[in-house]
Amino acid sequence: MANVTFEPGCRNNWHIHHAEENGGQILLVTKGEGWYQEEGKPAQKLKPGDVVSIPPNVKHWHGASKDSEFTHIAIEVPGVNPENEWCEEVSDEEYAAL
């Protein structure tokens, strides 16, 4: 479990929480406004009180909105043979389109 804070405009790279069984991640939004997006799906705006359950083996990213700090508690869900894979950056063009 980690308390993660992003400054305005900050986001992580696309990434995947791999696991053979169970696994994934849960985000509990505690402050500010941010974004969550799974590959191939529209981005979701996040605000305090929102909870995101990220299934294992799903490519995604999350981070702050352009004008707001963003804080969430990230909970790694126990799984069989878990491994995180960090992928490419979320491009400035992708992010600016939100």
C-alpha positions as CSV (number, residue, x, y, z in Angstrom):
1,M,0.0,0.0,0.0
2,A,1.3,3.5,-0.9
3,N,0.1,7.0,-0.6
4,V,0.9,8.6,-3.9
5,T,0.8,12.3,-4.8
6,F,1.1,13.7,-8.3
7,E,1.6,17.4,-9.0
8,P,-0.6,19.0,-11.6
9,G,0.0,17.6,-15.1
10,C,2.1,14.6,-13.7
11,R,1.1,11.1,-14.7
12,N,2.8,7.7,-14.7
13,N,3.7,5.6,-17.8
14,W,1.4,3.0,-19.2
15,H,1.9,-0.1,-17.1
16,I,0.5,-3.6,-16.3
17,H,0.2,-5.4,-13.0
18,H,0.7,-9.0,-14.2
19,A,-0.4,-12.1,-12.2
20,E,-1.3,-15.6,-13.0
21,E,-4.2,-15.6,-10.5
22,N,-5.8,-12.7,-8.5
23,G,-3.6,-9.6,-8.4
24,G,-4.2,-6.2,-9.9
25,Q,-4.5,-2.9,-8.0
26,I,-7.0,-0.7,-6.2
27,L,-6.8,3.1,-6.2
28,L,-8.6,5.1,-3.4
29,V,-8.7,8.8,-4.4
30,T,-8.2,11.1,-1.4
31,K,-7.4,14.5,-2.8
32,G,-7.6,16.6,-6.0
33,E,-8.6,15.6,-9.5
34,G,-7.0,13.0,-11.7
35,W,-7.4,10.5,-14.6
36,Y,-7.4,6.8,-15.0
37,Q,-7.4,5.1,-18.4
38,E,-7.3,1.5,-19.6
39,E,-5.8,0.8,-23.0
40,G,-8.5,1.1,-25.7
41,K,-11.0,2.8,-23.4
42,P,-11.9,6.4,-22.7
43,A,-10.1,8.1,-19.7
44,Q,-12.2,8.4,-16.5
45,K,-12.0,11.6,-14.5
46,L,-11.3,10.9,-10.8
47,K,-12.2,12.9,-7.6
48,P,-12.0,12.3,-3.8
49,G,-14.0,9.3,-2.8
50,D,-13.7,7.5,-6.1
51,V,-12.4,3.9,-6.1
52,V,-10.8,2.2,-9.1
53,S,-10.4,-1.6,-9.2
54,I,-7.8,-2.4,-11.8
55,P,-7.9,-6.0,-12.9
56,P,-4.6,-7.9,-13.4
57,N,-3.0,-8.0,-16.8
58,V,-4.7,-4.7,-18.0
59,K,-2.5,-2.0,-19.5
60,H,-3.4,1.4,-17.9
61,W,-2.1,4.7,-16.5
62,H,-3.2,7.2,-13.9
63,G,-2.2,10.7,-12.8
64,A,-3.2,14.3,-12.0
65,S,-5.4,16.6,-14.1
66,K,-3.7,19.5,-15.8
67,D,-4.7,22.0,-13.1
68,S,-4.9,20.0,-9.9
69,E,-2.7,18.0,-7.5
70,F,-3.9,14.4,-7.2
71,T,-3.5,12.0,-4.3
72,H,-4.5,8.3,-4.1
73,I,-3.8,5.3,-2.0
74,A,-2.6,2.5,-4.2
75,I,-3.2,-1.0,-2.9
76,E,-1.5,-3.9,-4.6
77,V,-3.8,-6.9,-4.6
78,P,-2.0,-10.1,-3.7
79,G,-1.7,-12.5,-6.6
80,V,0.2,-15.6,-7.9
81,N,3.6,-14.6,-9.5
82,P,2.9,-10.8,-9.5
83,E,5.1,-8.6,-11.7
84,N,4.8,-5.0,-12.8
85,E,5.6,-4.1,-16.3
86,W,6.4,-0.5,-17.1
87,C,5.6,0.6,-20.7
88,E,5.7,3.7,-22.8
89,E,5.0,7.2,-21.6
90,V,1.5,8.7,-22.0
91,S,2.2,11.1,-24.8
92,D,1.7,14.8,-24.4
93,E,-0.8,14.6,-27.3
94,E,-2.8,11.9,-25.6
95,Y,-2.8,13.8,-22.3
96,A,-3.6,17.2,-23.9
97,A,-6.7,15.6,-25.6
98,L,-8.4,14.9,-22.2
